[in-house]
Amino acid sequence: MGCGPPLLSVYSACLFAGRPECRKATLPRDFGARIFSARDSGGRTVFMTTAQEQAADNLVLVVDDDADLSELLRLRLERDGFRVATLASVNDLAECCCMESDPAAIVMDLNLGAQDGLQAAEFLAGKGFKGPVFLISGFDDRVIAAARRHAEALGLILPAVFRKPFPLADLSAAIVGAIGGRRPADVPEIHALLASGSIRPYFQPVVDLATGAVIAGEALARWVRPDGTVNGAGHLLPMIAAENLWHAFTEGMLRDTAAALRRWSMAGRAPCPVSINLEASIATDPDFGPRAAAIVAEAEIAPSLIRFEITEQTAMADTAQALRALTWLRIKGFELSIDDFGTGFSSLAVLHAMPFSELKIDQSFVKRMTVDQDARIIVKAMVDLAHNLNLACVAEGVETAATAEALREIGCDRGQGYLFGGAVDADRFADLLQRHSA
């Protein structure tokens, strides 16, 4: 798009003009970097990343004046390995001197308050943007189709349009398909990374909110480089999807997690269930369950120590297949958790249909509950729902003591978030278990 001078020169100009007012936008919990936005000396918005993540290969711009929907889109896309910047207007888009190169994709709403998606399309065409653009809108199909024809007549590429409400997973999959899981220059071939064991689980603690004890963990993927440097693996996930390597990735995470659980048990640590995320193609595959059971049996651990997490969108991808595959896992002793609960359009239907044993409240509600009474009421309703269904309840995104206290007041069982610690390797997690069992 060529929307400004090179990144470092813009950032240097900001520094020499005076300290910019920077705002941190949190990236994926397993990503390990930050985007900073600031106003430069000319009043323009500048988006900057740590040097390690300056490439725009997986940056998605979301242009929508609906802050709640933008937040949901950001959380979902970051979960799937993209970096995301959210903008509220065409003016914000015009001011965005964000990269030396174009973002990977742009998602934009047709209705932007006083402005609209037609103006945004005209701006992008004028800048010569050649990447994929995804229209989202609540208007009827005729309006959306007309807007799409207008954008395509301007020379923009629109692989798909989405009428609200739509499954967030469908948008993410469409972006992956459009950009082909681009590989940044410093990332080796993804098959080699998986085969070498360079992508491995690190474990984030889940604590009992009443006692503070570590009672579970979640396995999050990390890329361990040959020199020992540890990076988040979120930006690798689109490449894994593009190469259809979800089975190799998931089974590798399961095998390494099972081996860690075995080592902890042999060292005298108390049993600690660990969660592993399942992508839609895995959650609906009837052959995955037997392979998972074989991996766990080989490690000589109980299936109940593995808890598979799926999102509502994953479960809805193929309800009949998911119901069969997930029920089989429960019959064989594995636990199941519904992740990011409350962010989809059919949460209650999925909760009713699938044999879950745990409910994880999405962080978008948890993070706001101390400053937003409506968010607190919603979180309490979810906690009560989980308890009435005899499900364990975990609040995600607990980052402050005030949030933890608010969760205790409404009876939430468990918490997960940076207040209690980030993801660590298997040995350090074993130390956490020892300290909390002493």
N, C-alpha and C positions, 0 to 999 in steps of 0.2 A: 504493500500500500504506500510505502515511502512516506510515512506520515511524520517525518521529522528528522533531525540530525541523528548521528550515531548515538547509541545508548550512553556510552561512557562520557562522551563530550557533553551531552545534555546534562547528565548528572553532575559533571565537574562544573558546568556553568551555574547549576543550582547552588552548589557549595560555595563558589566564589561570590555569588550574588548575596549570600547570606544563608543561614541554616534553613532548609526547607521545613515546612510543617508536614512531617511524614505520617502517614496512617498505615498501620500494618493490617493486611488482610490475610487471615490464616489460611494456609494451604492444607492439603490432605494430612490427616493425623499421622500417616506413614510416609510423608514426603520429605520432610527435613529441610525445607527452605521457606523463604518468605518473599512476597511481593510487597514493594513499598510504592505508594503513590504520593506525589508531591506537586506543588505548583512551582514552576521555574520562574525566572526573573521576568518573563513575558506574560506570566499568568496562565501558562498552559499546564495541563495535567500531564505528569510524566510518570510512567510506570517503570519500576526498576526491580531487578531481581538480584539475588546473590550471584557472584560471578559463575558459580557452578551451574546455574540454571538459566543463563541469559538467552539461550536459543529459544526461538518461538515455535519449535516443532510441535508442541502439544498445548499451546496457549489457545484458549477459547474465550472470545469476548461475548458476554451476554448483555444485550441491550434491551432493557425492560424497566418500566417505571413502577412495576409491582414489586416492592422490596421483598415481600414474603416469597413470591414465586422465584425471584432471582436467587434468594438464599437456598431454596430447595434445589434449584438447578445447579448452583455452585457446589453444594454438598454432594449431589449425585455424581456430577462430572468429575469432581476431585476424587471421589471414591473410585472412579473408573480410570484414574491415572492422568487426567488432564489438569493443567493449571488454568485457573479461571480468573478473569477480571470482570466485574459487573459494572455496567454503566446505565444511567437512568434516562438519557436523552440523546438526541442527535448532536446537540451541542457538546455533550461529554465525548461522544465518538469523534467529533471534529477536533476536539482539544487533545485527544489521546495520542501523544507522541510516544508510542509505547515501545517500539522495537526498531532495529535496523531492518528487519524483514517482517513480512506479513504474519499475522496470527494464523494458526492452523485452520480455524473456522470461526464463523460469527453466527450467533443465534440472536434473532431480533423479533420483537413484537410489532404488530401493525399499529397498535394504539399506544402512543407514547405521550399521553397527556395533551399538551398544547401542540406537540409535534406528532409525526407518524412515521411508519415504516417506509412509506413511499419516499419521503425526504431522505431517510437513511439509505435507501437503495440508490438514490440519485447521488448522494455523497460518495458512497463506496464505488459506484461506477466512474465517477469523476476522478477518483484517486487511482483507478485502474486495479482495484482489488480482484484477484483471480482465484481466490480460495472459495470453498463452499460456504453458502449462506443458507441458514435454516429459518424459515418464517414460522412463528407461532402466533396464534390468534384465537380469540373467542368469537370472531365474526362467523357468519354462515359460509358454507362452502363456495358460493358464487363470488362473494367478496374476496375470499382467500385466493381463489383461482385467478381472479382478475389482477390482484396484487402480484401474484407469481408471474403472470404473463408480462406485466409491466417491468418487473425486475429483470426477467430474462431478455426482454427487448432491449434493455440497457446493457446487456452483455454479462450479467452476473450469472453465476452457476448456483442453481437451487436444487440440490439432490432430493429434497423432501420438504414438505410443509406439515405442520402439526396443528390440529384444531384442539383447543383447550376444552375439557381436560384430556390429557394424554399420558400414557405411561412414560415416566422419565427414562426408563431403561431403553425404550424405543428410540428416543432422541440420542442417547449416548451411543447406541449401536449404529445409528445412522451416521454419526460423526466419525466413529471408528471406520466404517465402511468407506466414507468419502475421503478421508485422509490417508487410508491405507496403513495406519500404524507406523508413521514415519520414524526412522531411526536417527537420533542425533549422532553427530560425527564421532563423539567420544564413547558411544555405546557399542559393544561388540555384537556380533550376530546372536540373536536371542536363543537359537537352538544351543549354541555353545555355552551360554550362561546357564541354561537349565541342566545341560549334561554335566557340567563341571561342578554343580552344587554351589555356584556362586550366589544364587538366590536362595535364601534360607529364612526360617522363622526367627523373629525376635518376639519377646513376650511382654505384653502390657498387663499389669496387675488389675484385677477386679477385687474390690475390698468389701467387706461387711461394714455397712455404714454405722452400725451400732457399736462395733468393737474396733474397727480399723484394721482387722486382720485380713491378710491376703487369702482369699478363698477360691480364686479362679484366675485364669489368664486368657488373653486373646493372642493368637499367633498372627503377627503382621509381617509381611514380606520385606526383607532387606536385601540389598545388593552389596555383597562383601567383595571388594576389589582385591586383586592380587597383593597390593601393598598394605592390606588391612583396613583401608578406608571403608567406612560403612555409610551407604547412602540409602535413602528411601527407594523403594522399587515401584512406586505408584506410576511413574512415567513410563515404565516398561509394560504396564498392563495393556495399553492399546496395541502394542506390538504382539503380545501374547495372543490377544484376540484375533488380530489380523492373520496370524500364522496358524490359528486353530490349535493352540497349544495349551488350552485350559486343563486338559486331562493331565498332561505331564507336569504342569505347574502345581495343580492341586494335589496330586498324588505325591509329589516331592515335598510339599509343605506338610502333608499328613505323615509321610514316612519320617521326616526329621522331627516332627512334634512327638510322634509315638516313641522314637528313640530317646528324646529328652525326658519324656515321662518315665520311661524305663530306668534311665540313669538316676533320676530323682528318687524313684522308689528304692533302687539298690543302695542309695546313699542314706536311706532312712528318713527321707522327707515325707510328710503327710501327702496322701493323694490329692491332686489339684486338677480339676477339670480344665481343659483348654479348648477354646473356640477356634474354629477354622471357617472362613467364609467360603461359600459355594456360589459359583457363577451359574447362570440359568441353564446352560447346556449340561452342566454337571448335575445340578439338582434334579433335572428331568431325565437323566440317563439311568435306566434300570440296571445297567451293568456296573455302575460305579459302586453301588452298595457292596456287592460281593468282593470287589477289589479292595474297598476300604476295610472290610472285615478281615481279609487275608493279611493286609498290612498290620492291622492291630494285633492279630493273632501271632504273627511272626515276632512282634515286639514284646509279646507276653504281657500285655496290659489289658485292663477291662475296657470294653467299648464305652461304658458310661463315663470314662475320663475324656472322651472326645465329644464336643458339642459343635454341631454344624450350624452355622448362621446363614440364613437366607433372608433376603428382603421381600417385601410384598410383591414388588415388580418381578422378581425372580420366580416366585410361586405362581404368578398369574401368566407367566410366559406360555405354559402349557399345563393347565390345571390338572387334567386327568393324569398325565405322565408324572407330574410333580407329586400328586397325592399318592400314587402307587410307589414311587421311588422313596419318598420320605417316610411313608408308613413302614416300608420294609426296614429302613434304618432304625426306626423306633422299636420295631419288633426284635431286632437283633441287639438292642441295648444301647444304641447311641442316643445322645440327647439332641434336641433341636431347638433353635432360638430364632424368633422372628426379629430381625434387625431393622433399625431405622423406623420403628413403629410410629404411625401417625402421619407419615409424609406422603402416603399414596392416596388413591381414590377408593380403594376397596379393602382397607385394613381390617375391618370387622369381619367381612366375608372370608378373607384369607385366614384370619385367626380362628374362625369357627370351623373352617374346612380342614385345616392341617393339624397334625398331632404335635403341636409345640409343647415344650416343657419350660420355656423361658421367654420373656418379653423384654426387649431392649428399647427404651424410650429414646427417640432421636434427640441428638444434641441441640437441634435448632430450637426446641422447646425448653430444654434444661438450662441452656445458657441464658435465657431471658427471664427465667421464673422469679428472680429476685427483684427485677425492675418492671415486670409486666404481670399484673394480676391475672389477666386472662391466661397467660402461659402457665402460671402456677396452678390455676384451676384445671387446665387441660392435663398437666402432669399428674395432679392428684387423681383425676378421673382415670388415667391410664394405670396408675398404681393400684387403685381400687379394683379396676377391671381385672388386672393380673391376679390379684389376691383372690377375687371371687371365682376365678377359673383355676385356682390352685397352681398358678405359674410363678416361678421366681421372677423378680422384677429388677432390671439393671438400668440405671440412668447413665447415659453416655455424655461425654463432654463436661465432666465436673472439673472446673478449673479454679474455683475459689472456695474458701472455707464457708462463706456465706451461703453458697449454693448447696454445699454438703449439709449444712445445718437445716436449710429449708427442706431438703429431701428427707432428712431424719424426722422433721416435724410432721410430714405427711405420711410417714410410714414406709418409705421406699427401702427395699432390702439391701441393695448393692449399688456401688458406684464405680465408674471407670472414667479416667481422665487424667490430665497432667497434674492435678493436685496430688494424686497418689503415685505418679511416676509415669514416665514414658516407656516405650518398649526397650527391653534389654536382652542380651544374649542368654542362652540357657544356663550358663554357670552363674551369672549374676542373679537370674531369677531364682535359682536354687538357694542362693544366699538370702533372698527375700523370704522364701518359704521357711528357711531355718530360723530367721529372726522372729517371724511371726508365730512360729510354733513353739518357741522357747518359753 
